[in-house]
Amino acid sequence: MSDLMNFIQIDDETNALTGNLATLTFDIDITGEPVESTNPKAPVYRLFGKTPRGRRIEIGGIWKKKNQSGGDYFTLSVNTGFAKLNANLGRYPGQDDDSLMAVIPWD
């Protein structure tokens, strides 16, 4: 998994989220926690990265949305403090693992 970049993976059994986001300005490993909320506009996951000193900080979230035909899809929004990233999540190319999703920027 360490060779992959720009991915999100959610463990079906534990609901734990891990991933990596990389651009020319940053390359960070991320983790996520499910969000329990009755607000339909709330994210389904909070995303966390680490500071250069190793401190865990919240950097964004993942939202579950409906497409025009009623199917579910996920969007991601991250603010690293010096760069923002908005993206959809989709199937990771060349992988058979359904829990592995590619980060597809749309900025």
C-alpha positions in Angstrom: 0.0 0.0 0.0 2.9 2.4 0.6 3.5 2.8 -3.2 -0.1 4.1 -3.7 -0.9 7.8 -3.5 -4.1 9.8 -3.6 -6.3 7.1 -2.2 -8.8 6.5 0.6 -9.4 3.1 2.1 -12.2 2.2 4.5 -12.0 -1.1 6.4 -15.5 -2.6 6.1 -15.2 -4.4 9.5 -13.8 -1.6 11.6 -15.0 1.4 9.6 -11.4 2.8 10.0 -10.2 5.1 7.3 -6.6 5.5 6.0 -5.2 7.2 3.0 -2.7 9.5 1.3 -3.1 12.9 -0.4 -0.3 14.1 -2.6 0.2 17.2 -4.8 3.2 19.3 -5.7 2.8 21.2 -2.4 2.1 18.4 0.1 2.2 14.7 0.6 0.4 13.5 3.7 -0.9 10.3 5.1 -4.3 10.7 6.6 -6.7 8.9 8.9 -10.4 9.3 9.4 -13.2 8.8 12.0 -16.9 8.3 11.2 -19.2 11.1 12.1 -22.5 10.4 13.8 -25.0 13.2 13.1 -28.6 13.6 12.4 -27.7 16.6 10.1 -28.0 15.4 6.5 -25.3 17.9 5.5 -22.8 16.7 8.0 -19.7 14.8 6.7 -19.6 11.0 7.1 -15.9 11.1 8.0 -13.6 13.6 9.7 -10.1 13.6 8.2 -6.9 14.0 10.2 -3.2 14.6 9.3 -0.1 15.2 11.4 1.9 18.3 11.9 5.7 18.2 11.3 6.0 17.7 15.0 3.7 14.7 14.9 0.5 16.3 16.3 -2.8 15.1 15.0 -4.9 17.8 13.5 -8.3 17.9 11.6 -7.8 18.8 8.0 -11.2 18.1 6.4 -14.0 15.7 5.8 -15.8 13.3 3.4 -19.4 13.7 2.5 -21.8 11.1 1.0 -24.0 12.6 -1.8 -26.5 11.4 -4.3 -25.9 11.5 -8.1 -28.6 12.4 -10.6 -29.7 8.8 -10.9 -30.0 8.3 -7.1 -26.7 6.5 -6.6 -24.3 7.3 -3.8 -20.9 8.9 -4.3 -18.4 10.5 -2.0 -16.7 13.9 -2.1 -13.7 15.0 -0.1 -12.6 18.5 1.1 -9.3 19.2 2.7 -7.6 22.4 3.9 -3.9 21.9 4.8 -3.5 25.5 5.8 -1.5 26.4 2.7 -3.5 24.4 0.1 -7.1 23.3 -0.4 -8.2 20.2 -2.2 -11.7 19.2 -3.3 -12.2 15.9 -4.9 -14.6 13.0 -5.7 -13.8 9.4 -4.7 -13.9 6.7 -7.3 -12.6 3.3 -8.2 -8.7 3.1 -7.9 -7.3 2.1 -11.3 -5.8 -1.3 -11.6 -7.1 -2.5 -8.2 -9.8 -5.1 -7.4 -10.3 -4.0 -3.8 -13.7 -2.3 -3.5 -12.6 -0.6 -0.2 -9.8 1.3 -2.1 -10.9 4.6 -3.7 -9.0 7.0 -5.8 -9.0 10.7 -4.9 -10.1 12.5 -8.1 -9.5 16.3 -7.7 -12.0 18.7 -9.4 -10.6 22.1 -8.4 
